[in-house]
Every structure is written in structure tokens, then in C-alpha cells.
Amino acid sequence: MHARLAGDFERFGRAFPRDAAAYVREAYGIDLTARYLGHPLPHPIGKGSGQLSLNTDQLDADREAGLAFVVLKTVIAEDTAGTRSMGAWAVHEARMRVGRRRAADGRDGWTVTWKGRGWDRPFDDYLALVRAAGDLTRSGELLAVPSVKYHLPRLDEPFRASEYQHTTRRLAEAWGDGELPLEKDFSPTLAGDPLADERARILRWLREVPREIRSAAGATPLRLAVKLMNARFDDGFQREMMAATAGVDALVCFNRLWDPAAEVAYGGWDLSARNLRVLRAARAEPASAGPRRPLVGTGNVCSGRVVLDYARAGCESVELHTFLQLPLREYPATAGSRTQRALHALLFHPVDGLVAGILELEAAGVLHRRGGELRFLDLCGMSAPGAKPDEAPA
Ligand SMILES: Cc1cc2nc3c(=O)[nH]c(=O)nc-3n(C[C@H](O)[C@H](O)[C@H](O)COP(=O)(O)O)c2cc1C
């Protein structure tokens, strides 16, 4: 298997296969099936909301590469008059800088430095993108999901229902037939804003925002994910946020860290260390600590091994941004789009790739074949390392 993997890595670095997940299943007996918001995915690697999901050209390249799903850039909600209470998040900033960031434990990782925030073009342009996303999703070519930032009140203020209603209804119309998948973003810039200074205020948002969105959607069927921020409090508060979030179909954990001195969000190994620490602690908590919701990981996914770390902490899929925008020389592949080169490294790297990591878990007795196959999703649901085949979830 390892010789085969070395050969595939070499070969696919020159030409990435169209259906890599089918190939992995056939060649290695590994079923990479994953999930996002209940949608089955061929493998767990998707794109997080941001500057890499602003237009249909980017969606086409991701579809062509075989990415599992894409979350569109976050749009800032508005009411019928076009008023946006979170308008401060609709700033225009084109320049991004991809660079190294050393983590507290000394590991060098990558981060993107960018002073921008949400969608900065007219709402109608976003709706055109949502129309394309609905078509791609319905045709089964690529699951593409809108993302929104809605009004967030202070404790003594009501929610601006008009913003929730107008935005959600327009998104649902643009999406078209079928259930609307939606991600609600609580961003790192929000974590750095005085609005998020108070724990009680954040917990109220998490309890009430999903209800506001559902009520705004009316009869439109909706599947809702909330992407939680890394608040400026301790790990315990991150777990409190997870437990407080009510009425959602999935939690995306957790958006980038906030650097108050440089006033920028950042990633790298500090981000994955914090996220994995919190997710593992949340998983170890008794069921009485709160309901278990499907989880999606995000933060410094830069190898198949990190995908597996998130999976073993309970995540059914992962959302990447930084690893999809590295300088081309950083990818081992010599041809293909950035998304193809990233998938090539994440899936087929003979040491750090997903296939290599899953085979290693099999050899270590952590993961067992069922029906002759090793299944990615078994890792997410496994209650303890070493669970036997008959204990693994279906
Ligand atoms: C330049 C940039 C812009 C981003 N914009 C958004 C956004 O609009 N909405 C959102 O939910 N996340 C946004 N993110 C967060 C990413 O989707 C992702 O969750 C985060 O960067 C962690 O993954 P990474 O370490 O692979 O970059 C952005 C990230 C970057 C780097």
C-alpha cells in the first residue's frame, strides 16, 4: 500500500484525478465519505467562507478540482431600505498577505493577514452568486453554501427582525428549490470588537440568533450552521458557547484568533492547538453538559494528519482557507489549480496525507475495516480510541 501511495503521489502531482475519493476507495479500500450540514460529501475537505469564494470562476475551479463543498463569502445582512446594522463589516480591502507565523510552541505555520471583513459589493451581486450556488448544489456538482452576518444587539436591545427577514427571504428566493443551507458567521473581528466584550451578550446571541433566522425563513426549509468565533476568553468559555448555541444543525469550530496588538485575525498552529484542545475537552464532557451537534472543524488544516485530528475530535468535515492560498512553490504538485494541488498534498502525501494517516490508524488498531473498508466517519463518532468494529457507529 505504501509503495502504491508513493507512486500515486508522484503521478497525481502531475495530473490530479477527477474523482479522487472514488480512486481512494477502489485502490485502498478507504471510504472517505464525510458530512456537512447533513449533506453527504465524497471526502471531508471543503473551503471556508472568505476571499476565495467571491465569484463563479472560483466555484468552477473548485468543482473542477473536486473540492467537497464551498462556503461563500459572508454577506452583511440588510433590511428593505438597504440599511445594515453591521455595516462596519462591509469594508473594502483587496490586499491579503500570506506569510509565516510562529506559534507559542515554536512551530512555524502559515497565516493570511488581511484588514477586510464581509462582502463589500451590492447585495444583488451576492444574490447572483447564491443563484449559481443553488444550481451547483442541486445538480450534485458542488455543495455551495451562503454565509451571513446579521444584526447583533446589546443585551438591552431587541434583534432587528426586519434585517433578518429581508436578508433571509432574498437568499431563499435566490437559492431556489429545496432546503436552503446557511452558515451564520461570528467572525474574529467581532471577537475583537467592544460589542463582544461581555460574555452574557455573546451567550444570548448564540441562544437567540438561530431562532431569529428560522423565524425569518418562515416556511422555507432551512439547514443552519453557526460558525463560532474564538472569543477573547478562556477555553471554558468556548465550551460554554458550544453548549449555549441552540436550534442549529451543525457547529463550525472555530474561526481565527484575534491579535489585539496588530488588530488582525490570525491562524497557524496556535489556532489549531486551541480549537482541538477545546473540541477534545467538549467531547470528554458528559452528555448533561449540552446536546451533541454535528461538528465541522476549521483552522490550520495544512495536512491530512490535521484533518484526522479534527475528525478524532468529532468533526465530520473541515473548512480550509489558508492552505488553499499558499505560494505555488509550497505545494508538492507541479501542475493543476491551487485547489487541486492542495487536495493532492492533503490526500496523497505519503507521510502526512489523509490516506497515509488512515492506514496508520488501522495499523495501530485504532480504526478497523468494516465490510472490508476503513471509513472516515467512524473516526468522528468513535467514543474511545480502540473501539472494536462492532462498537463503531454505522
Ligand atoms: C482572508 C480571509 C477572509 C476570511 N473571511 C471570512 C468570512 O467572510 N466569513 C467567515 O465565516 N470566515 C472567514 N474567514 C475564515 C476562514 O473561512 C477559516 O475559517 C479560517 O481562516 C480558518 O481556516 P484556515 O486556518 O485554513 O485559514 C476568512 C479567512 C481569511 C484568511
The ligand as an SDF file (V2000), in Angstrom:
LIG
                    3D

 31 33  0  0  0  0  0  0  0  0999 V2000
   -8.6630   36.4550    4.2010 C   0  0  0  0  0  0  0  0  0  0  0  0
   -9.6950   35.6990    4.9700 C   0  0  0  0  0  0  0  0  0  0  0  0
  -11.0370   36.0720    4.9110 C   0  0  0  0  0  0  0  0  0  0  0  0
  -11.9980   35.3710    5.6400 C   0  0  0  0  0  0  0  0  0  0  0  0
  -13.3060   35.7570    5.5660 N   0  0  0  0  0  0  0  0  0  0  0  0
  -14.2520   35.0580    6.2280 C   0  0  0  0  0  0  0  0  0  0  0  0
  -15.6220   35.4010    6.1250 C   0  0  0  0  0  0  0  0  0  0  0  0
  -16.0100   36.3350    5.4400 O   0  0  0  0  0  0  0  0  0  0  0  0
  -16.5220   34.6460    6.8220 N   0  0  0  0  0  0  0  0  0  0  0  0
  -16.1560   33.5740    7.5900 C   0  0  0  0  0  0  0  0  0  0  0  0
  -17.0240   32.9010    8.1730 O   0  0  0  0  0  0  0  0  0  0  0  0
  -14.8490   33.2210    7.6820 N   0  0  0  0  0  0  0  0  0  0  0  0
  -13.9040   33.9380    7.0400 C   0  0  0  0  0  0  0  0  0  0  0  0
  -12.5900   33.5490    7.1240 N   0  0  0  0  0  0  0  0  0  0  0  0
  -12.2350   32.3870    7.9610 C   0  0  0  0  0  0  0  0  0  0  0  0
  -11.9740   31.1230    7.1280 C   0  0  0  0  0  0  0  0  0  0  0  0
  -13.1530   30.6900    6.4820 O   0  0  0  0  0  0  0  0  0  0  0  0
  -11.4400   29.9750    8.0210 C   0  0  0  0  0  0  0  0  0  0  0  0
  -12.4740   29.5020    8.8670 O   0  0  0  0  0  0  0  0  0  0  0  0
  -10.2780   30.4030    8.8920 C   0  0  0  0  0  0  0  0  0  0  0  0
   -9.3670   31.1850    8.1540 O   0  0  0  0  0  0  0  0  0  0  0  0
   -9.5350   29.2060    9.4800 C   0  0  0  0  0  0  0  0  0  0  0  0
   -9.0570   28.3470    8.4750 O   0  0  0  0  0  0  0  0  0  0  0  0
   -7.5460   28.4260    7.8990 P   0  0  0  0  0  0  0  0  0  0  0  0
   -6.6230   28.2970    9.0700 O   0  0  0  0  0  0  0  0  0  0  0  0
   -7.4840   27.2630    6.9460 O   0  0  0  0  0  0  0  0  0  0  0  0
   -7.3920   29.7300    7.2030 O   0  0  0  0  0  0  0  0  0  0  0  0
  -11.6060   34.2540    6.4140 C   0  0  0  0  0  0  0  0  0  0  0  0
  -10.2750   33.8780    6.4660 C   0  0  0  0  0  0  0  0  0  0  0  0
   -9.3220   34.5750    5.7540 C   0  0  0  0  0  0  0  0  0  0  0  0
   -7.8830   34.1210    5.8370 C   0  0  0  0  0  0  0  0  0  0  0  0
  1  2  1  0
  2  3  1  0
  2 30  2  0
  3  4  2  0
  4  5  1  0
  4 28  1  0
  5  6  2  0
  6  7  1  0
  6 13  1  0
  7  8  2  0
  7  9  1  0
  9 10  1  0
 10 11  2  0
 10 12  1  0
 12 13  2  0
 13 14  1  0
 14 15  1  0
 14 28  1  0
 15 16  1  0
 16 17  1  0
 16 18  1  0
 18 19  1  0
 18 20  1  0
 20 21  1  0
 20 22  1  0
 22 23  1  0
 23 24  1  0
 24 25  2  0
 24 26  1  0
 24 27  1  0
 28 29  2  0
 29 30  1  0
 30 31  1  0
M  END
$$$$
